[in-house]
Amino acid sequence: MWYVYILRCSNGNIYTGCTNDLDKRLSKHQKGLVHFTKDKLPVEFITYTAFTDKYKAFDFEKYLKSGSGIAFRNKRLI
């Protein structure tokens, strides 16, 4: 499975990512091993969406980072 996940950083920023090992990736975020979030700890896990197709997951992540995807995320996912 592939997962697109959303985190809220301590400064209020929203982080959207994609992984095939959600537990391991969240652990890396919490330990400060991810460049974007390491100075914004702690991070709060908000939600994830699971996909069987890696490319659909990457496409959804890309969409959530677009203008209309941010609006969708803010209205429906967080």
Secondary structure as GFF3:
##gff-version 3
##sequence-region A 1 78
A	DSSP	beta_strand	2	8	.	.	.	ID=ss1
A	DSSP	beta_strand	14	19	.	.	.	ID=ss2
A	DSSP	alpha_helix	22	30	.	.	.	ID=ss3
A	DSSP	beta_strand	44	51	.	.	.	ID=ss4
A	DSSP	alpha_helix	54	64	.	.	.	ID=ss5
A	DSSP	alpha_helix	67	72	.	.	.	ID=ss6
A	DSSP	pi_helix	73	77	.	.	.	ID=ss7
###
